[in-house]
Amino acid sequence: MSSNSQLTLSVNGNHVTVEVPADEALVHTLRDRLGLRSVRPTCGLGICGTCTVQLDGVVVSSCLLLTVQVSGRSIRTSEGLTNDDGSLSRVQQAFVDNGAYQCAYCIPGMVMTVEACFAESPNASVEEVREYLAGNLCRCGTYVSILEAVTELVKGERE
């Protein structure tokens, strides 16, 4: 008797079928089974933000969710943010333009969080985005560059 479940997931707009153990965290399914390297396991407690994905448009820590819990729901990773022509999203591009990627380990989670903030509140202020980012940690201290990217995005929305 197998304890694996076969599930169909919607990941970055594509439907994929995976067979996973009942106790497998979504972060491991996305990274190890589907090769989505932007999703990174670090703390395993949902406090660092490196495993952040959007689930039905809401940011979540994929280390806290079992894959079997998200069957049939829409999952979006940093790889799913690029435009149809392969160019970076405006948030990704702002991070690049402002050098907000020193070691880059936390950046996919940061980008996913900023994207979700602007989706929820298109006219968000820098302070609102900072609050949204409170659950994302950066080990190498790229916060200043990240906030410069956010400031550029906010100013761009106001122009």
C-alpha positions as CSV (number, residue, x, y, z in Angstrom):
1,M,0.0,0.0,0.0
2,S,1.5,3.3,-1.1
3,S,1.3,6.5,0.9
4,N,1.9,8.6,-2.2
5,S,-0.8,10.7,-3.8
6,Q,-1.0,11.7,-7.5
7,L,-2.0,15.3,-7.8
8,T,-2.5,17.8,-10.5
9,L,-1.1,21.2,-9.7
10,S,-1.4,24.5,-11.5
11,V,2.1,26.0,-11.4
12,N,3.0,29.2,-13.2
13,G,0.0,28.7,-15.4
14,N,0.8,25.1,-16.4
15,H,-0.9,22.0,-15.1
16,V,1.5,19.4,-13.9
17,T,0.9,15.9,-12.4
18,V,3.1,14.8,-9.6
19,E,3.2,11.9,-7.2
20,V,4.2,12.9,-3.7
21,P,4.2,11.4,-0.2
22,A,1.5,12.7,2.0
23,D,4.0,14.5,4.2
24,E,6.0,16.3,1.5
25,A,6.2,20.1,1.9
26,L,5.3,22.2,-1.2
27,V,8.8,23.8,-1.2
28,H,10.3,20.4,-1.9
29,T,7.8,19.5,-4.6
30,L,8.4,22.7,-6.4
31,R,12.2,22.7,-6.1
32,D,13.1,19.0,-6.2
33,R,10.4,17.5,-8.3
34,L,9.6,20.4,-10.6
35,G,13.0,22.1,-10.8
36,L,11.8,25.5,-9.7
37,R,15.1,26.7,-8.1
38,S,13.8,30.1,-7.0
39,V,11.9,28.4,-4.2
40,R,14.4,27.7,-1.5
41,P,14.1,25.8,1.8
42,T,15.9,27.5,4.6
43,C,14.2,27.8,8.0
44,G,11.4,25.3,7.7
45,L,9.4,27.5,10.1
46,G,7.9,30.1,7.7
47,I,9.8,33.0,9.2
48,C,12.5,33.8,6.6
49,G,10.6,34.2,3.3
50,T,13.0,32.3,1.0
51,C,10.4,29.7,0.1
52,T,7.7,32.4,-0.6
53,V,5.3,31.6,-3.4
54,Q,1.9,33.0,-4.3
55,L,-1.0,30.6,-3.7
56,D,-4.2,31.9,-5.4
57,G,-2.4,35.3,-5.4
58,V,-1.6,35.4,-1.7
59,V,2.0,35.1,-0.5
60,V,2.6,31.9,1.6
61,S,5.6,30.1,3.0
62,S,5.7,26.9,0.9
63,C,7.7,25.2,3.7
64,L,4.5,25.3,5.9
65,L,2.2,23.7,3.3
66,L,1.9,20.1,2.3
67,T,1.7,19.6,-1.4
68,V,-1.5,17.6,-0.9
69,Q,-3.1,20.7,0.6
70,V,-2.8,22.7,-2.6
71,S,-4.1,20.4,-5.3
72,G,-6.3,22.3,-7.7
73,R,-5.1,25.7,-6.5
74,S,-2.9,28.2,-8.4
75,I,0.7,28.4,-7.5
76,R,3.1,31.0,-8.8
77,T,6.8,31.1,-8.3
78,S,9.4,33.7,-9.3
79,E,9.9,31.8,-12.6
80,G,6.3,32.5,-13.4
81,L,6.7,36.3,-13.2
82,T,8.4,36.9,-16.5
83,N,6.5,38.5,-19.4
84,D,5.3,36.4,-22.4
85,D,8.4,37.6,-24.4
86,G,10.7,36.3,-21.6
87,S,11.5,39.8,-20.3
88,L,11.5,40.4,-16.5
89,S,8.5,41.7,-14.7
90,R,8.6,45.3,-13.6
91,V,9.4,44.3,-10.1
92,Q,12.2,41.9,-11.1
93,Q,13.6,44.6,-13.4
94,A,13.5,47.2,-10.6
95,F,15.5,44.8,-8.4
96,V,18.1,44.4,-11.2
97,D,18.3,48.1,-12.0
98,N,18.9,48.9,-8.3
99,G,21.4,46.1,-7.6
100,A,19.1,44.5,-5.1
101,Y,20.6,41.0,-5.4
102,Q,23.9,40.9,-3.6
103,C,23.9,37.1,-2.9
104,A,20.4,36.8,-4.3
105,Y,19.3,34.0,-2.0
106,C,16.3,35.9,-0.6
107,I,15.5,37.8,-3.7
108,P,12.9,35.5,-5.3
109,G,10.9,35.6,-2.1
110,M,11.2,39.3,-1.8
111,V,10.1,39.8,-5.4
112,M,7.1,37.5,-4.9
113,T,6.1,39.5,-1.9
114,V,6.4,42.9,-3.6
115,E,4.5,41.6,-6.6
116,A,1.7,40.4,-4.3
117,C,1.6,43.7,-2.5
118,F,1.2,45.7,-5.7
119,A,-1.4,43.3,-6.9
120,E,-3.4,43.8,-3.7
121,S,-2.7,47.5,-3.5
122,P,-1.5,49.0,-6.8
123,N,-0.9,52.4,-5.2
124,A,0.9,51.1,-2.2
125,S,3.4,53.4,-0.5
126,V,7.0,52.5,0.3
127,E,5.9,52.1,4.0
128,E,3.1,49.7,3.0
129,V,5.5,47.6,0.9
130,R,8.0,47.6,3.8
131,E,5.3,46.2,6.1
132,Y,4.4,43.6,3.5
133,L,8.1,42.6,3.4
134,A,8.3,42.2,7.2
135,G,8.3,38.4,6.9
136,N,11.3,38.2,4.5
137,L,14.8,38.2,5.8
138,C,18.0,39.1,4.0
139,R,21.2,37.6,5.4
140,C,23.7,39.7,3.5
141,G,22.0,43.1,4.1
142,T,20.7,44.0,0.7
143,Y,17.7,45.8,2.4
144,V,18.9,49.3,1.2
145,S,18.9,48.3,-2.4
146,I,15.6,46.4,-2.1
147,L,14.0,49.6,-0.7
148,E,15.6,51.6,-3.5
149,A,13.9,49.2,-6.0
150,V,10.6,49.5,-4.1
151,T,10.9,53.3,-4.0
152,E,11.5,53.3,-7.8
153,L,8.4,51.2,-8.3
154,V,6.2,53.4,-6.1
155,K,7.4,56.5,-7.9
156,G,6.7,54.9,-11.3
157,E,3.2,54.2,-10.2
158,R,2.7,57.8,-9.2
159,E,4.0,59.3,-12.5
